Amino acid sequence: MKALSSLLVIALAVSSSIGDALGSEDLARKYGCLACHAIDKKVVGPAYKDIAAKYRNDPAAEAKLSEKLQTGGAGNWGEAFMPSMQLVPTGDLKTLVKWILSLK
């Protein structure tokens, strides 16, 4: 019985992580992010995996990326302009940033 309980806890944790990842990709699709970004290749903007790699060891990465998404701009990854995402709710924005930074 104890082993079954442990397996159930593990299964729930894994399914929750998968659900969060899929939910975050759904948010990226919902807000039009995937028109210019892809997970593993450059489109107009950088690949999300490249963004995660660039900021992997930066303790302020979450705050920096959240601000960048809110204000938009150009110059960090070339000349392409990224529009502001001011209309995206703060909770969704934080979820997107955490998801991007979690990619490997």
C-alpha positions in Angstrom: 0.0 0.0 0.0 2.8 2.4 0.9 4.5 1.7 -2.5 1.2 2.4 -4.3 0.9 5.7 -2.5 4.4 6.7 -3.5 3.8 5.8 -7.1 0.6 7.9 -7.1 2.5 10.9 -5.7 5.2 10.5 -8.4 2.6 10.1 -11.2 0.7 13.2 -10.0 3.9 15.3 -9.9 5.0 14.2 -13.4 1.5 14.9 -14.9 1.4 18.3 -13.2 4.8 19.2 -14.7 3.8 18.0 -18.2 0.5 19.9 -17.8 2.3 23.1 -16.8 4.7 22.8 -19.8 1.9 22.2 -22.2 -0.2 25.0 -20.6 2.7 27.4 -21.0 3.2 26.6 -24.7 -0.6 27.1 -25.1 -0.2 30.5 -23.5 2.6 31.3 -26.0 0.3 30.3 -28.8 -2.6 32.3 -27.3 -0.7 35.5 -27.1 0.9 35.2 -30.5 4.5 34.5 -29.3 4.9 31.5 -31.6 4.5 33.8 -34.6 8.0 35.1 -34.0 9.6 32.5 -31.7 9.9 28.7 -31.6 11.2 26.4 -28.8 14.3 25.2 -30.6 15.0 27.4 -33.6 15.3 31.0 -34.5 12.3 32.4 -36.4 12.1 36.2 -36.3 13.2 36.3 -32.7 15.5 33.8 -30.9 14.6 30.3 -30.0 13.2 30.0 -26.5 16.0 27.4 -25.7 18.6 30.0 -26.7 17.0 32.6 -24.4 17.0 30.1 -21.5 20.7 29.3 -22.1 21.7 32.9 -22.2 20.0 33.6 -18.9 20.6 30.3 -17.2 23.1 31.6 -14.6 21.5 35.0 -14.1 19.7 35.3 -10.8 17.8 38.3 -12.1 16.7 36.6 -15.3 13.0 36.3 -14.4 12.7 40.0 -13.6 14.7 41.0 -16.7 12.7 38.9 -19.1 9.4 40.0 -17.5 10.3 43.6 -18.0 11.4 43.0 -21.6 8.1 41.3 -22.4 6.2 44.2 -20.9 8.1 46.9 -22.6 9.1 45.3 -25.9 12.0 46.7 -27.9 15.0 45.6 -30.0 18.7 45.2 -29.8 19.2 42.2 -27.5 19.0 39.6 -30.2 19.5 41.7 -33.4 17.5 44.4 -35.0 14.0 42.7 -35.0 11.5 44.6 -32.9 9.5 42.8 -30.3 6.2 44.4 -29.5 5.1 45.2 -25.9 3.0 42.5 -24.2 1.4 45.0 -21.7 -2.1 43.5 -22.3 -1.0 40.1 -21.1 -2.1 39.5 -17.5 0.8 39.5 -15.1 0.2 35.9 -14.0 0.3 34.6 -17.6 3.4 36.7 -18.2 5.2 35.2 -15.2 4.2 31.7 -16.3 5.6 32.3 -19.8 8.9 33.6 -18.4 9.3 30.6 -16.0 8.5 28.2 -18.8 11.0 29.8 -21.2 13.7 29.8 -18.5 13.0 26.1 -17.7 13.8 24.9 -21.3 17.0 23.1 -21.9 
